[in-house]
Amino acid sequence: MKKVLVTGGAGFIGSNLTERLLNNNYKVVCIDNFDPFYDRTIKEKNIEKFKNSNNWKIYEGDILNKELLQKIFREEKIELVIHLAAKAGVRPSLINPIGYYETNVFGTINILEAMRNFGLKDMLFASSSSVYGNNKKLPFSETDSVDNPISPYAASKKAGELLCYTYHSLYNFNIFCYRFFTVYGPKQRPEMAIAKFANSILKGETITLYDGNGSTSRDYTYIEDIVNGLMNSITRLKGYEIFNLGESQVVKLSDLVNLLEKYLGKKAKVEFGSRQAGDVERTFADVEKSKRMLDYNPKIKIEEGIELYCKWLLSE
Ligand SMILES: NC(=O)c1ccc[n+]([C@@H]2O[C@H](COP(=O)([O-])OP(=O)(O)OC[C@H]3O[C@@H](n4cnc5c(N)ncnc54)[C@H](O)[C@@H]3O)[C@@H](O)[C@H]2O)c1
């Protein structure tokens, strides 16, 4: 039975992944500092059912705390690190760029250094589609230039990828970096568009589409597909690779709102705002490499995914 350290394991993606790892007989150690970016009670709920499992353990603390990382690697026989802990979200990174760099860049090098000290070389790293910035060539491919990130968050994720490459090159680490494309589904972060819109629609509150002229679009990826991509990687991890994990479908913001209305059974009150600094115009993943090398096969198209998400939300 493999023992995995999941950083950020109380968050949206981390808790969904943990559930699958435990179901597949992995032992999971989580480190999470319950960053106040969103309500702690949501993260407590995310991990509630793991507390009954003998194969799950949590260290509440910060990946910037080197002593804590040493303690975890000393006491737990970790075999693989899945590094998801980060300050997430584009717009808030414009307000707190230094905080984003501390967690996302210094936090990442702390993990890499702790691994090096304990002779551990295998890691999966959460990067982001935001590294593509406003690239014009579509769909976005792993071989495209990512030299023009337009938010501190995007720049911090690219910096993380570079550090991962350096540890691969210097010390033979095996690291796969994943550029996730807007992930949604049960437990989605409350400030992300789908969760935020859905909750506002249910409360009868007005939603603001910061969409400028209505042209923005996103490649939305259902959480189960992301988890499948990560799970498929564990036995294939070798060398250094970057993978897009997206659905490879483009959805306009207005169409997204229509789907939410349909599956929540309630009309949205909509107003428009101008495009926010740091927001990219569109995202669209080329997933051919992930299909070929990870047997990644994203299945949940947006309509089915929104239906599943709304069912979950209404049952909460
Ligand atoms: N959700 C998406 O659409 C998306 C898209 C691209 C990339 N990502 C990346 O995927 C990862 C997971 O994202 P998520 O949506 O689950 O976010 P999330 O905020 O729900 O999860 C991140 C977790 O990391 C923890 N954390 C933050 N700073 C920490 C620190 N200093 N020490 C320890 N723990 C810390 C938080 O408390 C949180 O539980 C992040 O790296 C994010 O940047 C997410």
The ligand as an ORCA input file, in Angstrom:
! r2SCAN-3c Opt
* xyz 0 1
  N      -9.693     24.667     -8.994
  C      -9.188     24.994    -10.185
  O      -9.921     25.258    -11.147
  C      -7.697     25.052    -10.384
  C      -7.225     25.399    -11.646
  C      -5.843     25.448    -11.856
  C      -4.979     25.122    -10.832
  N      -5.473     24.797     -9.602
  C      -4.513     24.466     -8.549
  O      -4.912     23.250     -7.936
  C      -4.576     23.266     -6.552
  C      -5.806     22.985     -5.705
  O      -6.779     23.996     -5.984
  P      -8.217     24.007     -5.291
  O      -9.156     24.592     -6.267
  O      -8.492     22.689     -4.687
  O      -7.966     25.118     -4.162
  P      -8.300     25.078     -2.598
  O      -8.022     26.472     -2.110
  O      -9.637     24.507     -2.359
  O      -7.199     24.076     -2.046
  C      -5.895     24.474     -1.691
  C      -5.648     24.046     -0.268
  O      -4.321     24.440      0.070
  C      -4.319     24.913      1.407
  N      -3.196     25.828      1.587
  C      -3.066     27.081      1.087
  N      -1.912     27.613      1.482
  C      -1.298     26.680      2.252
  C      -0.083     26.663      2.975
  N       0.729     27.714      2.982
  N       0.238     25.543      3.668
  C      -0.590     24.468      3.679
  N      -1.766     24.440      3.018
  C      -2.108     25.531      2.316
  C      -5.659     25.605      1.571
  O      -6.056     25.711      2.927
  C      -6.576     24.720      0.733
  O      -7.232     23.753      1.530
  C      -3.939     24.631     -6.295
  O      -2.545     24.493     -6.414
  C      -4.480     25.487     -7.423
  O      -3.618     26.574     -7.714
  C      -6.812     24.753     -9.353
*
